[in-house]
Every structure is written in structure tokens, then in C-alpha cells.
Amino acid sequence: MQYVDFLARWAHVLFGITWIGLLYYFNFVQGEYFKEAEADAKADAVKKLAPRALWWFRWGAMGTFLVGLYLYARLGATSNPYIAVGALAGTIMFLNVWLIIWPAQKIVCGIVEGDAGAAAPKAALASRTNVLLSATMLMGMLGSKHGFVPDGKAIASIADKGLSMGTIISLIIILLLGFNGIKGKMGPMASVSGVIVSSIVLALIIFWLMNFV
């Protein structure tokens, strides 16, 4: 089983690179290009480029999530507070892809009928929310093995000691941001620089809460 576990970790990272790489492409590159592109060029990209990128995007998310579920159950990740934080952020991001972003983008790209004017902002908010959560999600995954612990001891087990107050607050913050991504406000996430800074600051706040509260 060690070989299977190793290959699962490898696949989890490989799928994750595909998913998050395209998430950043959509938010940092394609979206900004669409703001400046000529109408004909944008229309061609929406029709021919975006659907191809969205295919890899959504199935990269699916692969990451499914392999993550295996690892979560197989390797005892439920006893690790970092994984609890990372898994919650990743699950919200996955659900955003399949329940909000992809259905809305199908309308925007003309794959199905619908109100593109209403679908585009909905997809944008969910996509920006995923960028916002991405740094925290990655910190949670890395922290499962390499997380900072102030007292120098091993990362406390949820099963043995329960969730710390800081971890509980962190989980609540992530859930609230997830709800905001459904029908909330864009706020500082509206700009590329704003969402990048917000993502990093959020991860640092979560790190502080988990280790010092």
C-alpha cells in the first residue's frame, strides 16, 4: 500500500497543479486580456479557447478532490488540524468550480442558453473566492507535515486534544468566505493585486490563529 499512497500523493499534486494553475491563468491572464481585447478577438477566445481551458480546469479540480478524499481517509488526515483547514478550503473551492463557475461559464461561452450578463459576475465572484482561499488551502496541505509548532512538539492531534480555538475560528472564517463567494461582494478581490494580497494576508492570519490563539 505504500506504493499506492505515494502514487496518490503524486497524483494529488499533479491534478492540483493543473487546477490551480488554470485558476490563476483565468484570474491573472485571461480575465485581464478580455478587458482589453478587440470584440472579435474576445468572441473567438470565448468560443474556442475558454471551453478548452475550462475542461482541464474542472477535471483537474475533480481529480484533486477525489484523490484528496482517498488520502484524507487512508492516511489518517482527520487527526491533523492543518489538513482540516486545507481540506475545508479545498472542498469549498471544488464545489465553487462544479456548482457555480462551470454552470455559469457554460452560459457565458454559449454552450447552453441563459443570461450571460448575470452568469459572468456570478462566475467571477466564485473564481476570485477560489483565488482568495488558494494560499490557505496550500498552507494547510503543507502544514500537515511541516507545520510550525510554537512549543516544538508534534502537531496536536484533533482526536487526542480536540480542535484549538484558533483552528475553530479559522474554519469559521473559511466557511464565511465560502458563503460570500455565492452571493456576497467582491470587495478587494476585484483587482488582481487586491486578490493576491488578500489571499496571502488571509493565509498569514489563519497561520497566526492556528499557532498562537
N, CA and C atoms as a LAMMPS dump frame, in Angstrom:
ITEM: TIMESTEP
0
ITEM: NUMBER OF ATOMS
639
ITEM: BOX BOUNDS ff ff ff
-5.0000000000000000e+02 5.0000000000000000e+02
-5.0000000000000000e+02 5.0000000000000000e+02
-5.0000000000000000e+02 5.0000000000000000e+02
ITEM: ATOMS id mol type element x y z
1 1 1 N 0.808 -1.215 0
2 1 2 C 0 0 0
3 1 3 C 0.844 1.269 0
4 2 1 N 2.113 1.169 0.42
5 2 2 C 2.955 2.362 0.431
6 2 3 C 3.126 2.915 -0.974
7 3 1 N 3.234 2.011 -1.954
8 3 2 C 3.377 2.459 -3.331
9 3 3 C 2.117 3.195 -3.778
10 4 1 N 0.966 2.658 -3.399
11 4 2 C -0.305 3.29 -3.763
12 4 3 C -0.434 4.662 -3.108
13 5 1 N -0.054 4.738 -1.834
14 5 2 C -0.135 6.013 -1.119
15 5 3 C 0.786 7.06 -1.748
16 6 1 N 1.99 6.631 -2.113
17 6 2 C 2.915 7.567 -2.748
18 6 3 C 2.367 8.048 -4.087
19 7 1 N 1.845 7.128 -4.89
20 7 2 C 1.292 7.498 -6.19
21 7 3 C 0.065 8.394 -6.025
22 8 1 N -0.692 8.175 -4.973
23 8 2 C -1.848 9.033 -4.713
24 8 3 C -1.4 10.452 -4.374
25 9 1 N -0.357 10.582 -3.563
26 9 2 C 0.175 11.916 -3.249
27 9 3 C 0.668 12.605 -4.533
28 10 1 N 1.381 11.84 -5.339
29 10 2 C 1.89 12.373 -6.612
30 10 3 C 0.74 12.836 -7.497
31 11 1 N -0.302 12.013 -7.613
32 11 2 C -1.445 12.373 -8.447
33 11 3 C -2.18 13.588 -7.883
34 12 1 N -2.267 13.672 -6.564
35 12 2 C -2.942 14.798 -5.907
36 12 3 C -2.25 16.111 -6.268
37 13 1 N -0.918 16.096 -6.209
38 13 2 C -0.157 17.3 -6.563
39 13 3 C -0.265 17.593 -8.055
40 14 1 N -0.191 16.552 -8.889
41 14 2 C -0.266 16.738 -10.341
42 14 3 C -1.613 17.333 -10.755
43 15 1 N -2.695 16.758 -10.245
44 15 2 C -4.021 17.306 -10.528
45 15 3 C -4.138 18.733 -9.982
46 16 1 N -3.573 18.944 -8.784
47 16 2 C -3.66 20.263 -8.161
48 16 3 C -2.936 21.329 -8.957
49 17 1 N -1.779 20.998 -9.512
50 17 2 C -1.046 21.955 -10.353
51 17 3 C -1.896 22.351 -11.561
52 18 1 N -2.532 21.362 -12.169
53 18 2 C -3.392 21.632 -13.328
54 18 3 C -4.541 22.557 -12.944
55 19 1 N -5.192 22.241 -11.836
56 19 2 C -6.362 23.012 -11.397
57 19 3 C -5.988 24.439 -10.996
58 20 1 N -5.061 24.565 -10.063
59 20 2 C -4.744 25.9 -9.536
60 20 3 C -3.987 26.724 -10.567
61 21 1 N -3.181 26.064 -11.399
62 21 2 C -2.506 26.801 -12.469
63 21 3 C -3.498 27.464 -13.402
64 22 1 N -4.553 26.738 -13.775
65 22 2 C -5.576 27.319 -14.649
66 22 3 C -6.425 28.342 -13.902
67 23 1 N -6.65 28.133 -12.605
68 23 2 C -7.357 29.138 -11.814
69 23 3 C -6.621 30.474 -11.878
70 24 1 N -5.305 30.438 -11.704
71 24 2 C -4.514 31.662 -11.778
72 24 3 C -4.482 32.231 -13.196
73 25 1 N -4.434 31.351 -14.178
74 25 2 C -4.471 31.812 -15.574
75 25 3 C -5.762 32.582 -15.853
76 26 1 N -6.891 32.023 -15.459
77 26 2 C -8.174 32.69 -15.706
78 26 3 C -8.226 34.056 -15.028
79 27 1 N -7.749 34.122 -13.781
80 27 2 C -7.882 35.347 -12.999
81 27 3 C -6.809 36.386 -13.293
82 28 1 N -5.585 35.936 -13.557
83 28 2 C -4.485 36.883 -13.72
84 28 3 C -4.169 37.212 -15.174
85 29 1 N -4.528 36.316 -16.103
86 29 2 C -4.146 36.484 -17.509
87 29 3 C -5.363 36.669 -18.414
88 30 1 N -6.194 35.637 -18.499
89 30 2 C -7.302 35.686 -19.448
90 30 3 C -8.288 36.806 -19.127
91 31 1 N -8.661 36.93 -17.878
92 31 2 C -9.622 37.962 -17.497
93 31 3 C -9.12 39.357 -17.815
94 32 1 N -7.84 39.606 -17.56
95 32 2 C -7.275 40.931 -17.842
96 32 3 C -7.16 41.156 -19.346
97 33 1 N -6.862 40.107 -20.092
98 33 2 C -6.813 40.22 -21.555
99 33 3 C -8.184 40.57 -22.117
100 34 1 N -9.225 39.91 -21.596
101 34 2 C -10.573 40.16 -22.102
102 34 3 C -10.994 41.621 -21.918
103 35 1 N -10.451 42.287 -20.886
104 35 2 C -10.79 43.685 -20.662
105 35 3 C -10.236 44.596 -21.77
106 36 1 N -9.171 44.157 -22.426
107 36 2 C -8.503 44.985 -23.431
108 36 3 C -8.668 44.472 -24.851
109 37 1 N -9.142 43.241 -25.011
110 37 2 C -9.19 42.626 -26.334
111 37 3 C -10.224 43.275 -27.24
112 38 1 N -9.946 43.229 -28.539
113 38 2 C -10.941 43.65 -29.521
114 38 3 C -12.128 42.693 -29.464
115 39 1 N -13.287 43.186 -29.83
116 39 2 C -14.517 42.399 -29.713
117 39 3 C -14.429 41.072 -30.457
118 40 1 N -13.885 41.097 -31.677
119 40 2 C -13.788 39.861 -32.467
120 40 3 C -12.823 38.87 -31.822
121 41 1 N -11.7 39.382 -31.325
122 41 2 C -10.709 38.509 -30.695
123 41 3 C -11.263 37.894 -29.411
124 42 1 N -11.966 38.71 -28.628
125 42 2 C -12.558 38.194 -27.397
126 42 3 C -13.62 37.148 -27.703
127 43 1 N -14.458 37.409 -28.681
128 43 2 C -15.516 36.468 -29.04
129 43 3 C -14.933 35.132 -29.492
130 44 1 N -13.837 35.189 -30.26
131 44 2 C -13.203 33.962 -30.727
132 44 3 C -12.605 33.183 -29.561
133 45 1 N -11.971 33.896 -28.617
134 45 2 C -11.369 33.239 -27.459
135 45 3 C -12.439 32.628 -26.555
136 46 1 N -13.543 33.331 -26.377
137 46 2 C -14.63 32.818 -25.546
138 46 3 C -15.214 31.546 -26.152
139 47 1 N -15.269 31.508 -27.465
140 47 2 C -15.87 30.367 -28.156
141 47 3 C -14.921 29.184 -28.274
142 48 1 N -13.631 29.44 -28.508
143 48 2 C -12.703 28.359 -28.829
144 48 3 C -11.665 28.065 -27.739
145 49 1 N -11.174 29.103 -27.078
146 49 2 C -10.117 28.911 -26.079
147 49 3 C -10.678 28.58 -24.703
148 50 1 N -11.601 29.394 -24.234
149 50 2 C -12.12 29.238 -22.879
150 50 3 C -12.706 27.848 -22.611
151 51 1 N -13.525 27.286 -23.506
152 51 2 C -14.069 25.946 -23.224
153 51 3 C -12.997 24.875 -23.058
154 52 1 N -11.918 24.972 -23.849
155 52 2 C -10.825 24.001 -23.711
156 52 3 C -10.142 24.15 -22.353
157 53 1 N -9.864 25.386 -21.979
158 53 2 C -9.218 25.625 -20.687
159 53 3 C -10.126 25.203 -19.541
160 54 1 N -11.423 25.452 -19.683
161 54 2 C -12.368 25.073 -18.633
162 54 3 C -12.473 23.559 -18.484
163 55 1 N -12.274 22.819 -19.562
164 55 2 C -12.295 21.352 -19.457
165 55 3 C -11.188 20.872 -18.537
166 56 1 N -9.961 21.318 -18.799
167 56 2 C -8.832 20.929 -17.957
168 56 3 C -8.994 21.458 -16.538
169 57 1 N -9.558 22.645 -16.42
170 57 2 C -9.768 23.281 -15.123
171 57 3 C -10.698 22.46 -14.239
172 58 1 N -11.867 22.116 -14.757
173 58 2 C -12.844 21.429 -13.916
174 58 3 C -12.449 19.979 -13.63
175 59 1 N -11.815 19.31 -14.606
176 59 2 C -11.414 17.928 -14.35
177 59 3 C -10.14 17.856 -13.511
178 60 1 N -9.313 18.897 -13.583
179 60 2 C -8.187 18.985 -12.649
180 60 3 C -8.699 19.114 -11.219
181 61 1 N -9.761 19.925 -11.046
182 61 2 C -10.38 20.067 -9.725
183 61 3 C -10.97 18.745 -9.263
184 62 1 N -11.633 18.041 -10.164
185 62 2 C -12.24 16.756 -9.809
186 62 3 C -11.178 15.744 -9.385
187 63 1 N -10.096 15.647 -10.155
188 63 2 C -9.031 14.714 -9.814
189 63 3 C -8.396 15.049 -8.482
190 64 1 N -8.144 16.336 -8.245
191 64 2 C -7.552 16.761 -6.975
192 64 3 C -8.448 16.38 -5.806
193 65 1 N -9.737 16.637 -5.969
194 65 2 C -10.696 16.377 -4.889
195 65 3 C -10.828 14.882 -4.598
196 66 1 N -10.971 14.073 -5.643
197 66 2 C -11.182 12.638 -5.434
198 66 3 C -9.955 11.966 -4.817
199 67 1 N -8.77 12.306 -5.317
200 67 2 C -7.559 11.728 -4.728
201 67 3 C -7.373 12.253 -3.308
202 68 1 N -7.741 13.514 -3.092
203 68 2 C -7.671 14.081 -1.75
204 68 3 C -8.56 13.34 -0.768
205 69 1 N -9.751 12.949 -1.217
206 69 2 C -10.641 12.167 -0.356
207 69 3 C -9.992 10.846 0.052
208 70 1 N -9.34 10.198 -0.914
209 70 2 C -8.65 8.941 -0.61
210 70 3 C -7.571 9.167 0.441
211 71 1 N -6.748 10.188 0.226
212 71 2 C -5.658 10.457 1.161
213 71 3 C -6.185 10.838 2.541
214 72 1 N -7.276 11.611 2.542
215 72 2 C -7.872 12.042 3.814
216 72 3 C -8.297 10.844 4.647
217 73 1 N -8.912 9.869 3.986
218 73 2 C -9.394 8.681 4.696
219 73 3 C -8.271 7.679 4.97
220 74 1 N -7.393 7.487 4.011
221 74 2 C -6.378 6.433 4.089
222 74 3 C -5.253 6.763 5.065
223 75 1 N -4.826 8.004 5.102
224 75 2 C -3.624 8.347 5.849
225 75 3 C -3.899 9.008 7.192
226 76 1 N -5.14 8.942 7.637
227 76 2 C -5.437 9.472 8.964
228 76 3 C -5.344 10.973 9.055
229 77 1 N -5.651 11.653 7.969
230 77 2 C -5.515 13.114 7.95
231 77 3 C -6.515 13.809 8.86
232 78 1 N -7.556 13.084 9.268
233 78 2 C -8.567 13.704 10.124
234 78 3 C -8.002 14.09 11.487
235 79 1 N -6.829 13.568 11.841
236 79 2 C -6.232 13.902 13.136
237 79 3 C -5.279 15.084 13.054
238 80 1 N -5.29 15.796 11.946
239 80 2 C -4.342 16.887 11.737
240 80 3 C -5.087 18.199 11.497
241 81 1 N -4.901 19.21 12.371
242 81 2 C -5.644 20.471 12.22
243 81 3 C -5.307 21.222 10.94
244 82 1 N -4.067 21.116 10.469
245 82 2 C -3.708 21.781 9.219
246 82 3 C -4.502 21.206 8.057
247 83 1 N -4.628 19.891 8.033
248 83 2 C -5.387 19.257 6.965
249 83 3 C -6.868 19.635 7.065
250 84 1 N -7.38 19.776 8.285
251 84 2 C -8.775 20.188 8.446
252 84 3 C -9.015 21.534 7.769
253 85 1 N -8.098 22.465 7.974
254 85 2 C -8.206 23.788 7.356
255 85 3 C -8.038 23.698 5.841
256 86 1 N -6.999 22.981 5.406
257 86 2 C -6.744 22.869 3.966
258 86 3 C -7.844 22.134 3.24
259 87 1 N -8.369 21.077 3.862
260 87 2 C -9.421 20.288 3.224
261 87 3 C -10.721 21.077 3.114
262 88 1 N -11.046 21.869 4.133
263 88 2 C -12.264 22.678 4.061
264 88 3 C -12.148 23.716 2.947
265 89 1 N -11.011 24.408 2.89
266 89 2 C -10.81 25.392 1.823
267 89 3 C -10.865 24.726 0.453
268 90 1 N -10.2 23.578 0.313
269 90 2 C -10.185 22.874 -0.963
270 90 3 C -11.558 22.37 -1.373
271 91 1 N -12.345 21.916 -0.397
272 91 2 C -13.688 21.432 -0.71
273 91 3 C -14.582 22.56 -1.191
274 92 1 N -14.501 23.71 -0.528
275 92 2 C -15.276 24.879 -0.969
276 92 3 C -14.862 25.281 -2.381
277 93 1 N -13.574 25.275 -2.64
278 93 2 C -13.077 25.627 -3.968
279 93 3 C -13.575 24.656 -5.024
280 94 1 N -13.563 23.356 -4.698
281 94 2 C -14.055 22.339 -5.624
282 94 3 C -15.537 22.542 -5.93
283 95 1 N -16.327 22.776 -4.883
284 95 2 C -17.757 22.985 -5.078
285 95 3 C -18.029 24.245 -5.901
286 96 1 N -17.226 25.283 -5.68
287 96 2 C -17.369 26.502 -6.488
288 96 3 C -17.164 26.207 -7.973
289 97 1 N -16.171 25.367 -8.262
290 97 2 C -15.887 25.031 -9.663
291 97 3 C -17.081 24.355 -10.315
292 98 1 N -17.6 23.317 -9.672
293 98 2 C -18.613 22.477 -10.313
294 98 3 C -20.042 22.992 -10.165
295 99 1 N -20.319 23.733 -9.092
296 99 2 C -21.689 24.178 -8.849
297 99 3 C -21.946 25.626 -9.266
298 100 1 N -20.874 26.44 -9.385
299 100 2 C -21.067 27.852 -9.727
300 100 3 C -20.302 28.239 -10.992
301 101 1 N -18.982 28.055 -10.984
302 101 2 C -18.162 28.559 -12.078
303 101 3 C -18.485 27.869 -13.399
304 102 1 N -18.473 26.533 -13.41
305 102 2 C -18.715 25.818 -14.661
306 102 3 C -20.134 26.041 -15.197
307 103 1 N -21.186 25.916 -14.386
308 103 2 C -22.526 26.199 -14.915
309 103 3 C -22.658 27.62 -15.466
310 104 1 N -22.06 28.596 -14.782
311 104 2 C -22.14 29.978 -15.262
312 104 3 C -21.326 30.175 -16.534
313 105 1 N -20.149 29.571 -16.586
314 105 2 C -19.302 29.73 -17.766
315 105 3 C -19.882 29.035 -18.993
316 106 1 N -20.663 27.982 -18.804
317 106 2 C -21.337 27.358 -19.934
318 106 3 C -22.282 28.348 -20.608
319 107 1 N -22.906 29.195 -19.809
320 107 2 C -23.792 30.227 -20.356
321 107 3 C -22.976 31.31 -21.04
322 108 1 N -21.9 31.757 -20.371
323 108 2 C -21.053 32.816 -20.929
324 108 3 C -20.448 32.385 -22.261
325 109 1 N -20.035 31.126 -22.355
326 109 2 C -19.393 30.625 -23.576
327 109 3 C -20.396 30.212 -24.643
328 110 1 N -21.682 30.302 -24.347
329 110 2 C -22.696 29.958 -25.325
330 110 3 C -22.933 28.468 -25.494
331 111 1 N -22.46 27.674 -24.548
332 111 2 C -22.65 26.228 -24.624
333 111 3 C -24.1 25.869 -24.317
334 112 1 N -24.699 26.61 -23.378
335 112 2 C -26.117 26.439 -23.052
336 112 3 C -26.787 27.803 -23.061
337 113 1 N -28.102 27.816 -23.141
338 113 2 C -28.855 29.066 -23.129
339 113 3 C -28.884 29.648 -21.723
340 114 1 N -28.939 30.973 -21.648
341 114 2 C -29.036 31.631 -20.356
342 114 3 C -28.666 33.09 -20.44
343 115 1 N -28.75 33.768 -19.305
344 115 2 C -28.435 35.184 -19.225
345 115 3 C -26.945 35.351 -18.936
346 116 1 N -26.163 35.613 -19.979
347 116 2 C -24.711 35.745 -19.823
348 116 3 C -24.355 36.932 -18.939
349 117 1 N -25.159 37.988 -19.013
350 117 2 C -24.89 39.167 -18.198
351 117 3 C -24.99 38.894 -16.711
352 118 1 N -25.862 37.969 -16.317
353 118 2 C -25.999 37.601 -14.908
354 118 3 C -25.02 36.498 -14.524
355 119 1 N -24.694 35.625 -15.488
356 119 2 C -23.818 34.49 -15.193
357 119 3 C -22.367 34.918 -14.99
358 120 1 N -21.903 35.88 -15.778
359 120 2 C -20.493 36.279 -15.711
360 120 3 C -20.071 36.792 -14.336
361 121 1 N -20.818 37.725 -13.714
362 121 2 C -20.424 38.184 -12.374
363 121 3 C -20.457 37.076 -11.335
364 122 1 N -21.403 36.151 -11.466
365 122 2 C -21.501 35.031 -10.53
366 122 3 C -20.248 34.157 -10.62
367 123 1 N -19.836 33.856 -11.856
368 123 2 C -18.628 33.053 -12.047
369 123 3 C -17.394 33.788 -11.546
370 124 1 N -17.351 35.099 -11.808
371 124 2 C -16.188 35.897 -11.397
372 124 3 C -16.02 35.917 -9.884
373 125 1 N -17.125 36.075 -9.149
374 125 2 C -17.055 36.122 -7.69
375 125 3 C -16.575 34.785 -7.12
376 126 1 N -17.113 33.692 -7.643
377 126 2 C -16.696 32.372 -7.166
378 126 3 C -15.237 32.1 -7.508
379 127 1 N -14.814 32.525 -8.693
380 127 2 C -13.433 32.311 -9.118
381 127 3 C -12.462 33.114 -8.267
382 128 1 N -12.818 34.375 -7.988
383 128 2 C -11.972 35.208 -7.129
384 128 3 C -11.918 34.627 -5.711
385 129 1 N -13.027 34.087 -5.244
386 129 2 C -13.052 33.458 -3.922
387 129 3 C -12.101 32.278 -3.877
388 130 1 N -12.04 31.522 -4.96
389 130 2 C -11.112 30.395 -5.011
390 130 3 C -9.661 30.866 -4.948
391 131 1 N -9.362 31.962 -5.64
392 131 2 C -8.005 32.522 -5.539
393 131 3 C -7.734 32.95 -4.102
394 132 1 N -8.71 33.599 -3.48
395 132 2 C -8.565 34.057 -2.097
396 132 3 C -8.231 32.896 -1.164
397 133 1 N -8.885 31.759 -1.356
398 133 2 C -8.691 30.609 -0.469
399 133 3 C -7.483 29.753 -0.83
400 134 1 N -6.918 29.964 -2.003
401 134 2 C -5.892 29.048 -2.503
402 134 3 C -4.627 29.026 -1.649
403 135 1 N -4.172 30.178 -1.168
404 135 2 C -2.954 30.198 -0.35
405 135 3 C -3.179 29.494 0.981
406 136 1 N -4.357 29.668 1.562
407 136 2 C -4.694 28.987 2.818
408 136 3 C -4.797 27.486 2.592
409 137 1 N -5.406 27.099 1.485
410 137 2 C -5.512 25.677 1.161
411 137 3 C -4.128 25.039 1.051
412 138 1 N -3.218 25.696 0.356
413 138 2 C -1.87 25.162 0.193
414 138 3 C -1.133 25.109 1.526
415 139 1 N -1.302 26.143 2.346
416 139 2 C -0.658 26.15 3.654
417 139 3 C -1.139 24.976 4.499
418 140 1 N -2.442 24.681 4.426
419 140 2 C -2.98 23.559 5.172
420 140 3 C -2.397 22.235 4.724
421 141 1 N -2.251 22.07 3.404
422 141 2 C -1.704 20.817 2.889
423 141 3 C -0.235 20.649 3.279
424 142 1 N 0.553 21.698 3.133
425 142 2 C 1.97 21.619 3.505
426 142 3 C 2.14 21.501 5.017
427 143 1 N 1.269 22.185 5.753
428 143 2 C 1.371 22.185 7.203
429 143 3 C 1.121 20.833 7.833
430 144 1 N 0.473 19.928 7.087
431 144 2 C 0.195 18.608 7.641
432 144 3 C 1.478 17.863 8
433 145 1 N 2.56 18.174 7.292
434 145 2 C 3.848 17.531 7.58
435 145 3 C 4.887 18.513 8.107
436 146 1 N 4.762 19.774 7.715
437 146 2 C 5.828 20.731 8.008
438 146 3 C 5.332 21.951 8.779
439 147 1 N 4.149 21.84 9.383
440 147 2 C 3.574 22.99 10.071
441 147 3 C 4.406 23.455 11.249
442 148 1 N 4.431 24.768 11.459
443 148 2 C 5.14 25.373 12.578
444 148 3 C 4.378 25.095 13.87
445 149 1 N 5.104 24.676 14.883
446 149 2 C 4.5 24.429 16.186
447 149 3 C 5.317 25.18 17.232
448 150 1 N 4.728 26.189 17.911
449 150 2 C 5.492 27.043 18.832
450 150 3 C 6.256 26.314 19.916
451 151 1 N 5.662 25.235 20.497
452 151 2 C 6.332 24.577 21.615
453 151 3 C 7.33 23.503 21.181
454 152 1 N 7.497 23.332 19.843
455 152 2 C 8.467 22.381 19.342
456 152 3 C 8.001 20.944 19.351
457 153 1 N 6.787 20.705 19.811
458 153 2 C 6.259 19.354 19.852
459 153 3 C 5.558 19.016 18.546
460 154 1 N 5.16 17.765 18.433
461 154 2 C 4.447 17.343 17.23
462 154 3 C 3.103 18.059 17.146
463 155 1 N 2.596 18.213 15.929
464 155 2 C 1.304 18.85 15.73
465 155 3 C 0.244 18.095 16.524
466 156 1 N -0.533 18.826 17.306
467 156 2 C -1.516 18.196 18.187
468 156 3 C -2.569 17.44 17.395
469 157 1 N -2.979 16.326 17.917
470 157 2 C -3.998 15.502 17.268
471 157 3 C -5.39 15.973 17.659
472 158 1 N -6.24 16.172 16.661
473 158 2 C -7.626 16.533 16.939
474 158 3 C -8.281 15.457 17.798
475 159 1 N -7.986 14.216 17.482
476 159 2 C -8.615 13.113 18.202
477 159 3 C -8.222 13.12 19.678
478 160 1 N -6.962 13.515 19.971
479 160 2 C -6.462 13.472 21.344
480 160 3 C -6.839 14.718 22.146
481 161 1 N -6.71 15.897 21.525
482 161 2 C -6.853 17.145 22.271
483 161 3 C -8.005 18.017 21.794
484 162 1 N -8.62 17.656 20.699
485 162 2 C -9.686 18.487 20.165
486 162 3 C -9.127 19.669 19.39
487 163 1 N -9.996 20.317 18.647
488 163 2 C -9.584 21.483 17.868
489 163 3 C -9.263 22.644 18.791
490 164 1 N -8.177 23.344 18.493
491 164 2 C -7.861 24.55 19.25
492 164 3 C -8.851 25.646 18.884
493 165 1 N -8.967 26.648 19.752
494 165 2 C -9.868 27.757 19.47
495 165 3 C -9.461 28.477 18.183
496 166 1 N -8.156 28.615 17.984
497 166 2 C -7.676 29.277 16.771
498 166 3 C -8.057 28.523 15.511
499 167 1 N -7.995 27.19 15.586
500 167 2 C -8.38 26.38 14.425
501 167 3 C -9.873 26.484 14.168
502 168 1 N -10.671 26.483 15.221
503 168 2 C -12.123 26.628 15.07
504 168 3 C -12.462 27.961 14.432
505 169 1 N -11.816 29.037 14.899
506 169 2 C -12.044 30.364 14.318
507 169 3 C -11.635 30.364 12.852
508 170 1 N -10.523 29.691 12.545
509 170 2 C -10.049 29.615 11.159
510 170 3 C -11.074 28.939 10.262
511 171 1 N -11.638 27.838 10.739
512 171 2 C -12.642 27.115 9.962
513 171 3 C -13.887 27.967 9.741
514 172 1 N -14.284 28.719 10.759
515 172 2 C -15.453 29.596 10.629
516 172 3 C -15.185 30.683 9.592
517 173 1 N -13.988 31.277 9.622
518 173 2 C -13.628 32.311 8.654
519 173 3 C -13.701 31.763 7.235
520 174 1 N -13.161 30.572 7.035
521 174 2 C -13.176 29.95 5.703
522 174 3 C -14.608 29.708 5.235
523 175 1 N -15.46 29.226 6.136
524 175 2 C -16.867 28.995 5.782
525 175 3 C -17.565 30.291 5.411
526 176 1 N -17.322 31.358 6.175
527 176 2 C -17.955 32.65 5.885
528 176 3 C -17.508 33.189 4.531
529 177 1 N -16.228 33.042 4.224
530 177 2 C -15.729 33.483 2.92
531 177 3 C -16.327 32.642 1.802
532 178 1 N -16.551 31.347 2.089
533 178 2 C -17.202 30.493 1.105
534 178 3 C -18.62 30.958 0.82
535 179 1 N -19.367 31.325 1.866
536 179 2 C -20.721 31.841 1.672
537 179 3 C -20.704 33.165 0.914
538 180 1 N -19.723 34.011 1.205
539 180 2 C -19.606 35.278 0.486
540 180 3 C -19.384 35.036 -1.005
541 181 1 N -18.715 33.944 -1.341
542 181 2 C -18.45 33.634 -2.746
543 181 3 C -19.673 33.226 -3.528
544 182 1 N -20.785 32.999 -2.833
545 182 2 C -22.022 32.613 -3.518
546 182 3 C -22.822 33.84 -3.935
547 183 1 N -23.078 34.73 -2.986
548 183 2 C -23.879 35.915 -3.307
549 183 3 C -23.39 37.152 -2.562
550 184 1 N -22.129 37.182 -2.243
551 184 2 C -21.598 38.293 -1.476
552 184 3 C -21.036 39.395 -2.347
553 185 1 N -20.029 40.071 -1.829
554 185 2 C -19.411 41.203 -2.524
555 185 3 C -17.977 40.87 -2.914
556 186 1 N -17.522 41.473 -3.998
557 186 2 C -16.169 41.249 -4.482
558 186 3 C -15.136 41.931 -3.593
559 187 1 N -15.425 43.147 -3.154
560 187 2 C -14.504 43.88 -2.288
561 187 3 C -13.125 44.015 -2.906
562 188 1 N -12.064 43.839 -2.111
563 188 2 C -10.704 43.979 -2.638
564 188 3 C -10.319 42.908 -3.65
565 189 1 N -11.138 41.876 -3.784
566 189 2 C -10.841 40.819 -4.751
567 189 3 C -11.066 41.263 -6.189
568 190 1 N -11.634 42.444 -6.386
569 190 2 C -11.973 42.906 -7.73
570 190 3 C -10.754 43.071 -8.626
571 191 1 N -9.63 43.446 -8.039
572 191 2 C -8.407 43.626 -8.829
573 191 3 C -7.472 42.444 -8.618
574 192 1 N -6.583 42.237 -9.585
575 192 2 C -5.614 41.144 -9.477
576 192 3 C -4.715 41.347 -8.267
577 193 1 N -4.176 42.546 -8.123
578 193 2 C -3.298 42.81 -6.983
579 193 3 C -4.052 42.666 -5.671
580 194 1 N -5.322 43.087 -5.664
581 194 2 C -6.124 43.007 -4.452
582 194 3 C -6.369 41.579 -4.006
583 195 1 N -6.682 40.698 -4.945
584 195 2 C -6.975 39.31 -4.564
585 195 3 C -5.698 38.564 -4.189
586 196 1 N -4.572 38.901 -4.825
587 196 2 C -3.302 38.274 -4.454
588 196 3 C -2.915 38.647 -3.025
589 197 1 N -2.969 39.948 -2.722
590 197 2 C -2.622 40.408 -1.376
591 197 3 C -3.592 39.822 -0.351
592 198 1 N -4.888 39.825 -0.681
593 198 2 C -5.892 39.292 0.244
594 198 3 C -5.656 37.816 0.522
595 199 1 N -5.269 37.052 -0.5
596 199 2 C -5.025 35.623 -0.336
597 199 3 C -3.856 35.375 0.606
598 200 1 N -2.788 36.131 0.425
599 200 2 C -1.602 35.952 1.269
600 200 3 C -1.889 36.392 2.704
601 201 1 N -2.564 37.528 2.853
602 201 2 C -2.894 38.02 4.197
603 201 3 C -3.802 37.039 4.922
604 202 1 N -4.785 36.495 4.21
605 202 2 C -5.679 35.508 4.827
606 202 3 C -4.891 34.301 5.319
607 203 1 N -3.98 33.785 4.506
608 203 2 C -3.184 32.628 4.906
609 203 3 C -2.351 32.932 6.153
610 204 1 N -1.789 34.123 6.219
611 204 2 C -0.98 34.506 7.379
612 204 3 C -1.844 34.651 8.629
613 205 1 N -3.067 35.176 8.459
614 205 2 C -3.989 35.29 9.595
615 205 3 C -4.364 33.904 10.108
616 206 1 N -4.676 32.995 9.186
617 206 2 C -5.023 31.63 9.579
618 206 3 C -3.841 30.964 10.278
619 207 1 N -2.639 31.178 9.756
620 207 2 C -1.431 30.62 10.375
621 207 3 C -1.287 31.125 11.801
622 208 1 N -1.488 32.413 11.995
623 208 2 C -1.372 33.004 13.333
624 208 3 C -2.435 32.442 14.269
625 209 1 N -3.664 32.364 13.781
626 209 2 C -4.754 31.85 14.621
627 209 3 C -4.482 30.409 15.065
628 210 1 N -4.015 29.581 14.134
629 210 2 C -3.807 28.172 14.446
630 210 3 C -2.663 27.947 15.418
631 211 1 N -1.68 28.836 15.406
632 211 2 C -0.495 28.611 16.222
633 211 3 C -0.419 29.422 17.502
634 212 1 N -1.162 30.538 17.578
635 212 2 C -0.991 31.423 18.726
636 212 3 C -2.286 31.775 19.445
637 213 1 N -3.421 31.212 19.028
638 213 2 C -4.696 31.522 19.708
639 213 3 C -5.228 30.252 20.361
